[in-house]
Amino acid sequence: MRPPGLILAGGRSSRMGKNKAQLQLGRDSILGHVVRRLAPQVSKLAINSADPFPGLDTYTHVADSLAGQLGPLAGILTGMRHYSTIKPETAHFASAPCDSPFLPLDLVSQLTAACIGSETIVIATSLERRHPVFGLWPVALAEDLERWLLNGDNRRIGAFLDRHHLVTVDFPPLQARYGSLDPFFNINTPEELAHASTFAEILA
């Protein structure tokens, strides 16, 4: 059974100077590509952001359950709370950020296949790097995560992962006409958007 999914889109986009999720990349917005690649992989899709995005009314909008823009872990907590409320039978949900338009088309199935327990966290890796915002998260950890976030010193995803049973799944680079690309390449600056445009053929 496919888990539900959540796109994390609550960042400030400070390095881009504008909301990067809505910037154009090829024939769609960056967020549009993420939705198009992730939605078929999950049973239900929600978008975590301060405000809804125009044109994406088909998908549920969920704002952070904790105030203060506490980073991606606050979005993960929001997903835990959201799916435990609307789908109490949910054990895990999948997450992806709004700024990585090349995410693998088999991301969720690979993460799900590697999950070995109701409290196991599964995250993606590539090119010897961990990508914790691409993960499969157990909703049973909601109380622990909320207590963790209420301590102002706790914002780093890596430190939270170290407290729990973690499994990683490695993904190979994507191959295109102009070379290889990390499937979890994320766009934070105008230069990175220009680089991503070079590989827009992958998104066709």
C-alpha positions as protocol buffer text, in pm:
chain_id: "A"
residue {
  index: 1
  type: MET
  ca { x: 0 y: 0 z: 0 }
}
residue {
  index: 2
  type: ARG
  ca { x: 131 y: 344 z: -93 }
}
residue {
  index: 3
  type: PRO
  ca { x: 180 y: 588 z: 198 }
}
residue {
  index: 4
  type: PRO
  ca { x: 50 y: 946 z: 183 }
}
residue {
  index: 5
  type: GLY
  ca { x: 295 y: 1224 z: 104 }
}
residue {
  index: 6
  type: LEU
  ca { x: 388 y: 1577 z: 206 }
}
residue {
  index: 7
  type: ILE
  ca { x: 577 y: 1847 z: 16 }
}
residue {
  index: 8
  type: LEU
  ca { x: 774 y: 2081 z: 242 }
}
residue {
  index: 9
  type: ALA
  ca { x: 731 y: 2434 z: 109 }
}
residue {
  index: 10
  type: GLY
  ca { x: 753 y: 2650 z: 418 }
}
residue {
  index: 11
  type: GLY
  ca { x: 1103 y: 2795 z: 372 }
}
residue {
  index: 12
  type: ARG
  ca { x: 1181 y: 3164 z: 337 }
}
residue {
  index: 13
  type: SER
  ca { x: 1365 y: 3138 z: -1 }
}
residue {
  index: 14
  type: SER
  ca { x: 1607 y: 3401 z: 130 }
}
residue {
  index: 15
  type: ARG
  ca { x: 1890 y: 3318 z: -111 }
}
residue {
  index: 16
  type: MET
  ca { x: 1659 y: 3336 z: -411 }
}
residue {
  index: 17
  type: GLY
  ca { x: 1500 y: 3666 z: -309 }
}
residue {
  index: 18
  type: LYS
  ca { x: 1152 y: 3545 z: -405 }
}
residue {
  index: 19
  type: ASN
  ca { x: 935 y: 3236 z: -357 }
}
residue {
  index: 20
  type: LYS
  ca { x: 1144 y: 2978 z: -542 }
}
residue {
  index: 21
  type: ALA
  ca { x: 865 y: 2719 z: -551 }
}
residue {
  index: 22
  type: GLN
  ca { x: 675 y: 2929 z: -806 }
}
residue {
  index: 23
  type: LEU
  ca { x: 968 y: 3006 z: -1036 }
}
residue {
  index: 24
  type: GLN
  ca { x: 951 y: 2866 z: -1387 }
}
residue {
  index: 25
  type: LEU
  ca { x: 1169 y: 2571 z: -1486 }
}
residue {
  index: 26
  type: GLY
  ca { x: 1105 y: 2449 z: -1837 }
}
residue {
  index: 27
  type: ARG
  ca { x: 730 y: 2405 z: -1888 }
}
residue {
  index: 28
  type: ASP
  ca { x: 625 y: 2423 z: -1524 }
}
residue {
  index: 29
  type: SER
  ca { x: 708 y: 2582 z: -1190 }
}
residue {
  index: 30
  type: ILE
  ca { x: 966 y: 2416 z: -967 }
}
residue {
  index: 31
  type: LEU
  ca { x: 688 y: 2312 z: -730 }
}
residue {
  index: 32
  type: GLY
  ca { x: 477 y: 2193 z: -1022 }
}
residue {
  index: 33
  type: HIS
  ca { x: 750 y: 1949 z: -1122 }
}
residue {
  index: 34
  type: VAL
  ca { x: 779 y: 1819 z: -764 }
}
residue {
  index: 35
  type: VAL
  ca { x: 401 y: 1766 z: -749 }
}
residue {
  index: 36
  type: ARG
  ca { x: 395 y: 1594 z: -1087 }
}
residue {
  index: 37
  type: ARG
  ca { x: 673 y: 1351 z: -989 }
}
residue {
  index: 38
  type: LEU
  ca { x: 563 y: 1281 z: -632 }
}
residue {
  index: 39
  type: ALA
  ca { x: 181 y: 1267 z: -657 }
}
residue {
  index: 40
  type: PRO
  ca { x: 163 y: 935 z: -850 }
}
residue {
  index: 41
  type: GLN
  ca { x: 386 y: 773 z: -588 }
}
residue {
  index: 42
  type: VAL
  ca { x: 163 y: 841 z: -286 }
}
residue {
  index: 43
  type: SER
  ca { x: -196 y: 766 z: -187 }
}
residue {
  index: 44
  type: LYS
  ca { x: -270 y: 1128 z: -93 }
}
residue {
  index: 45
  type: LEU
  ca { x: -65 y: 1446 z: -119 }
}
residue {
  index: 46
  type: ALA
  ca { x: -57 y: 1757 z: 102 }
}
residue {
  index: 47
  type: ILE
  ca { x: 157 y: 2071 z: 78 }
}
residue {
  index: 48
  type: ASN
  ca { x: 307 y: 2225 z: 392 }
}
residue {
  index: 49
  type: SER
  ca { x: 341 y: 2603 z: 361 }
}
residue {
  index: 50
  type: ALA
  ca { x: 234 y: 2923 z: 533 }
}
residue {
  index: 51
  type: ASP
  ca { x: -18 y: 3000 z: 256 }
}
residue {
  index: 52
  type: PRO
  ca { x: -180 y: 2794 z: -22 }
}
residue {
  index: 53
  type: PHE
  ca { x: -26 y: 2802 z: -369 }
}
residue {
  index: 54
  type: PRO
  ca { x: -243 y: 2924 z: -659 }
}
residue {
  index: 55
  type: GLY
  ca { x: -350 y: 2650 z: -897 }
}
residue {
  index: 56
  type: LEU
  ca { x: -286 y: 2365 z: -654 }
}
residue {
  index: 57
  type: ASP
  ca { x: -628 y: 2356 z: -489 }
}
residue {
  index: 58
  type: THR
  ca { x: -654 y: 1985 z: -564 }
}
residue {
  index: 59
  type: TYR
  ca { x: -405 y: 1921 z: -284 }
}
residue {
  index: 60
  type: THR
  ca { x: -458 y: 1983 z: 86 }
}
residue {
  index: 61
  type: HIS
  ca { x: -273 y: 2280 z: 233 }
}
residue {
  index: 62
  type: VAL
  ca { x: -136 y: 2237 z: 587 }
}
residue {
  index: 63
  type: ALA
  ca { x: 40 y: 2514 z: 779 }
}
residue {
  index: 64
  type: ASP
  ca { x: 296 y: 2436 z: 1050 }
}
residue {
  index: 65
  type: SER
  ca { x: 138 y: 2304 z: 1368 }
}
residue {
  index: 66
  type: LEU
  ca { x: 402 y: 2492 z: 1572 }
}
residue {
  index: 67
  type: ALA
  ca { x: 452 y: 2868 z: 1533 }
}
residue {
  index: 68
  type: GLY
  ca { x: 783 y: 3037 z: 1465 }
}
residue {
  index: 69
  type: GLN
  ca { x: 907 y: 2887 z: 1134 }
}
residue {
  index: 70
  type: LEU
  ca { x: 1115 y: 2621 z: 1308 }
}
residue {
  index: 71
  type: GLY
  ca { x: 1250 y: 2465 z: 990 }
}
residue {
  index: 72
  type: PRO
  ca { x: 1185 y: 2141 z: 802 }
}
residue {
  index: 73
  type: LEU
  ca { x: 1135 y: 1933 z: 1116 }
}
residue {
  index: 74
  type: ALA
  ca { x: 832 y: 2149 z: 1197 }
}
residue {
  index: 75
  type: GLY
  ca { x: 694 y: 2051 z: 856 }
}
residue {
  index: 76
  type: ILE
  ca { x: 761 y: 1686 z: 931 }
}
residue {
  index: 77
  type: LEU
  ca { x: 577 y: 1720 z: 1262 }
}
residue {
  index: 78
  type: THR
  ca { x: 288 y: 1885 z: 1079 }
}
residue {
  index: 79
  type: GLY
  ca { x: 271 y: 1587 z: 843 }
}
residue {
  index: 80
  type: MET
  ca { x: 267 y: 1347 z: 1137 }
}
residue {
  index: 81
  type: ARG
  ca { x: -17 y: 1536 z: 1303 }
}
residue {
  index: 82
  type: HIS
  ca { x: -211 y: 1582 z: 980 }
}
residue {
  index: 83
  type: TYR
  ca { x: -207 y: 1219 z: 869 }
}
residue {
  index: 84
  type: SER
  ca { x: -264 y: 1074 z: 1215 }
}
residue {
  index: 85
  type: THR
  ca { x: -580 y: 1286 z: 1226 }
}
residue {
  index: 86
  type: ILE
  ca { x: -726 y: 1229 z: 880 }
}
residue {
  index: 87
  type: LYS
  ca { x: -593 y: 874 z: 828 }
}
residue {
  index: 88
  type: PRO
  ca { x: -551 y: 712 z: 1172 }
}
residue {
  index: 89
  type: GLU
  ca { x: -437 y: 386 z: 1011 }
}
residue {
  index: 90
  type: THR
  ca { x: -133 y: 562 z: 860 }
}
residue {
  index: 91
  type: ALA
  ca { x: 198 y: 429 z: 991 }
}
residue {
  index: 92
  type: HIS
  ca { x: 433 y: 640 z: 775 }
}
residue {
  index: 93
  type: PHE
  ca { x: 420 y: 925 z: 525 }
}
residue {
  index: 94
  type: ALA
  ca { x: 672 y: 1030 z: 262 }
}
residue {
  index: 95
  type: SER
  ca { x: 826 y: 1376 z: 242 }
}
residue {
  index: 96
  type: ALA
  ca { x: 1003 y: 1579 z: -26 }
}
residue {
  index: 97
  type: PRO
  ca { x: 1100 y: 1948 z: -46 }
}
residue {
  index: 98
  type: CYS
  ca { x: 949 y: 2193 z: -292 }
}
residue {
  index: 99
  type: ASP
  ca { x: 1283 y: 2287 z: -451 }
}
residue {
  index: 100
  type: SER
  ca { x: 1408 y: 1951 z: -586 }
}
residue {
  index: 101
  type: PRO
  ca { x: 1231 y: 1901 z: -920 }
}
residue {
  index: 102
  type: PHE
  ca { x: 1434 y: 1595 z: -1030 }
}
residue {
  index: 103
  type: LEU
  ca { x: 1335 y: 1363 z: -744 }
}
residue {
  index: 104
  type: PRO
  ca { x: 1330 y: 993 z: -843 }
}
residue {
  index: 105
  type: LEU
  ca { x: 1010 y: 851 z: -984 }
}
residue {
  index: 106
  type: ASP
  ca { x: 1060 y: 545 z: -762 }
}
residue {
  index: 107
  type: LEU
  ca { x: 1153 y: 740 z: -448 }
}
residue {
  index: 108
  type: VAL
  ca { x: 859 y: 632 z: -233 }
}
residue {
  index: 109
  type: SER
  ca { x: 854 y: 268 z: -341 }
}
residue {
  index: 110
  type: GLN
  ca { x: 1225 y: 235 z: -265 }
}
residue {
  index: 111
  type: LEU
  ca { x: 1192 y: 400 z: 77 }
}
residue {
  index: 112
  type: THR
  ca { x: 887 y: 189 z: 160 }
}
residue {
  index: 113
  type: ALA
  ca { x: 1061 y: -135 z: 61 }
}
residue {
  index: 114
  type: ALA
  ca { x: 1346 y: -55 z: 301 }
}
residue {
  index: 115
  type: CYS
  ca { x: 1120 y: 17 z: 600 }
}
residue {
  index: 116
  type: ILE
  ca { x: 1148 y: -260 z: 860 }
}
residue {
  index: 117
  type: GLY
  ca { x: 945 y: -131 z: 1155 }
}
residue {
  index: 118
  type: SER
  ca { x: 664 y: 98 z: 1267 }
}
residue {
  index: 119
  type: GLU
  ca { x: 913 y: 347 z: 1418 }
}
residue {
  index: 120
  type: THR
  ca { x: 1180 y: 321 z: 1149 }
}
residue {
  index: 121
  type: ILE
  ca { x: 1278 y: 639 z: 965 }
}
residue {
  index: 122
  type: VAL
  ca { x: 1398 y: 584 z: 607 }
}
residue {
  index: 123
  type: ILE
  ca { x: 1585 y: 858 z: 420 }
}
residue {
  index: 124
  type: ALA
  ca { x: 1745 y: 891 z: 76 }
}
residue {
  index: 125
  type: THR
  ca { x: 2115 y: 919 z: 2 }
}
residue {
  index: 126
  type: SER
  ca { x: 2310 y: 990 z: -316 }
}
residue {
  index: 127
  type: LEU
  ca { x: 2673 y: 1056 z: -401 }
}
residue {
  index: 128
  type: GLU
  ca { x: 2771 y: 978 z: -39 }
}
residue {
  index: 129
  type: ARG
  ca { x: 2537 y: 1243 z: 104 }
}
residue {
  index: 130
  type: ARG
  ca { x: 2226 y: 1206 z: 318 }
}
residue {
  index: 131
  type: HIS
  ca { x: 1907 y: 1386 z: 213 }
}
residue {
  index: 132
  type: PRO
  ca { x: 1683 y: 1368 z: 520 }
}
residue {
  index: 133
  type: VAL
  ca { x: 1402 y: 1582 z: 380 }
}
residue {
  index: 134
  type: PHE
  ca { x: 1343 y: 1298 z: 132 }
}
residue {
  index: 135
  type: GLY
  ca { x: 1216 y: 1051 z: 384 }
}
residue {
  index: 136
  type: LEU
  ca { x: 960 y: 808 z: 511 }
}
residue {
  index: 137
  type: TRP
  ca { x: 848 y: 919 z: 856 }
}
residue {
  index: 138
  type: PRO
  ca { x: 661 y: 723 z: 1125 }
}
residue {
  index: 139
  type: VAL
  ca { x: 365 y: 916 z: 1263 }
}
residue {
  index: 140
  type: ALA
  ca { x: 423 y: 740 z: 1598 }
}
residue {
  index: 141
  type: LEU
  ca { x: 717 y: 976 z: 1661 }
}
residue {
  index: 142
  type: ALA
  ca { x: 502 y: 1290 z: 1671 }
}
residue {
  index: 143
  type: GLU
  ca { x: 509 y: 1338 z: 2048 }
}
residue {
  index: 144
  type: ASP
  ca { x: 884 y: 1286 z: 2063 }
}
residue {
  index: 145
  type: LEU
  ca { x: 944 y: 1526 z: 1774 }
}
residue {
  index: 146
  type: GLU
  ca { x: 724 y: 1796 z: 1926 }
}
residue {
  index: 147
  type: ARG
  ca { x: 909 y: 1775 z: 2259 }
}
residue {
  index: 148
  type: TRP
  ca { x: 1235 y: 1791 z: 2065 }
}
residue {
  index: 149
  type: LEU
  ca { x: 1132 y: 2105 z: 1874 }
}
residue {
  index: 150
  type: LEU
  ca { x: 1004 y: 2285 z: 2183 }
}
residue {
  index: 151
  type: ASN
  ca { x: 1366 y: 2294 z: 2302 }
}
residue {
  index: 152
  type: GLY
  ca { x: 1509 y: 2592 z: 2114 }
}
residue {
  index: 153
  type: ASP
  ca { x: 1848 y: 2421 z: 2072 }
}
residue {
  index: 154
  type: ASN
  ca { x: 1698 y: 2141 z: 1862 }
}
residue {
  index: 155
  type: ARG
  ca { x: 1658 y: 2230 z: 1495 }
}
residue {
  index: 156
  type: ARG
  ca { x: 1901 y: 2000 z: 1313 }
}
residue {
  index: 157
  type: ILE
  ca { x: 1744 y: 1705 z: 1134 }
}
residue {
  index: 158
  type: GLY
  ca { x: 2061 y: 1498 z: 1167 }
}
residue {
  index: 159
  type: ALA
  ca { x: 2056 y: 1521 z: 1545 }
}
residue {
  index: 160
  type: PHE
  ca { x: 1694 y: 1405 z: 1555 }
}
residue {
  index: 161
  type: LEU
  ca { x: 1767 y: 1115 z: 1322 }
}
residue {
  index: 162
  type: ASP
  ca { x: 2050 y: 1002 z: 1549 }
}
residue {
  index: 163
  type: ARG
  ca { x: 1795 y: 945 z: 1826 }
}
residue {
  index: 164
  type: HIS
  ca { x: 1596 y: 690 z: 1625 }
}
residue {
  index: 165
  type: HIS
  ca { x: 1627 y: 376 z: 1416 }
}
residue {
  index: 166
  type: LEU
  ca { x: 1737 y: 494 z: 1073 }
}
residue {
  index: 167
  type: VAL
  ca { x: 1765 y: 317 z: 738 }
}
residue {
  index: 168
  type: THR
  ca { x: 1909 y: 478 z: 424 }
}
residue {
  index: 169
  type: VAL
  ca { x: 1844 y: 404 z: 56 }
}
residue {
  index: 170
  type: ASP
  ca { x: 2098 y: 511 z: -205 }
}
residue {
  index: 171
  type: PHE
  ca { x: 1991 y: 649 z: -545 }
}
residue {
  index: 172
  type: PRO
  ca { x: 2219 y: 678 z: -852 }
}
residue {
  index: 173
  type: PRO
  ca { x: 2280 y: 1001 z: -1046 }
}
residue {
  index: 174
  type: LEU
  ca { x: 2047 y: 1087 z: -1332 }
}
residue {
  index: 175
  type: GLN
  ca { x: 2200 y: 1075 z: -1679 }
}
residue {
  index: 176
  type: ALA
  ca { x: 2126 y: 1342 z: -1939 }
}
residue {
  index: 177
  type: ARG
  ca { x: 2274 y: 1488 z: -2254 }
}
residue {
  index: 178
  type: TYR
  ca { x: 2491 y: 1737 z: -2065 }
}
residue {
  index: 179
  type: GLY
  ca { x: 2618 y: 1496 z: -1801 }
}
residue {
  index: 180
  type: SER
  ca { x: 2498 y: 1347 z: -1473 }
}
residue {
  index: 181
  type: LEU
  ca { x: 2288 y: 1515 z: -1205 }
}
residue {
  index: 182
  type: ASP
  ca { x: 2218 y: 1437 z: -843 }
}
residue {
  index: 183
  type: PRO
  ca { x: 1846 y: 1340 z: -834 }
}
residue {
  index: 184
  type: PHE
  ca { x: 1814 y: 1541 z: -514 }
}
residue {
  index: 185
  type: PHE
  ca { x: 1966 y: 1858 z: -658 }
}
residue {
  index: 186
  type: ASN
  ca { x: 1788 y: 2148 z: -491 }
}
residue {
  index: 187
  type: ILE
  ca { x: 1745 y: 2500 z: -620 }
}
residue {
  index: 188
  type: ASN
  ca { x: 1824 y: 2786 z: -382 }
}
residue {
  index: 189
  type: THR
  ca { x: 1987 y: 3054 z: -599 }
}
residue {
  index: 190
  type: PRO
  ca { x: 1944 y: 3200 z: -949 }
}
residue {
  index: 191
  type: GLU
  ca { x: 2266 y: 3022 z: -1050 }
}
residue {
  index: 192
  type: GLU
  ca { x: 2125 y: 2686 z: -939 }
}
residue {
  index: 193
  type: LEU
  ca { x: 1804 y: 2756 z: -1130 }
}
residue {
  index: 194
  type: ALA
  ca { x: 2010 y: 2823 z: -1444 }
}
residue {
  index: 195
  type: HIS
  ca { x: 2201 y: 2498 z: -1389 }
}
residue {
  index: 196
  type: ALA
  ca { x: 1877 y: 2305 z: -1343 }
}
residue {
  index: 197
  type: SER
  ca { x: 1748 y: 2450 z: -1671 }
}
residue {
  index: 198
  type: THR
  ca { x: 2034 y: 2271 z: -1848 }
}
residue {
  index: 199
  type: PHE
  ca { x: 1879 y: 1940 z: -1740 }
}
residue {
  index: 200
  type: ALA
  ca { x: 1516 y: 2031 z: -1815 }
}
residue {
  index: 201
  type: GLU
  ca { x: 1503 y: 1740 z: -2063 }
}
residue {
  index: 202
  type: ILE
  ca { x: 1481 y: 1506 z: -1761 }
}
residue {
  index: 203
  type: LEU
  ca { x: 1153 y: 1674 z: -1669 }
}
residue {
  index: 204
  type: ALA
  ca { x: 992 y: 1639 z: -2011 }
}
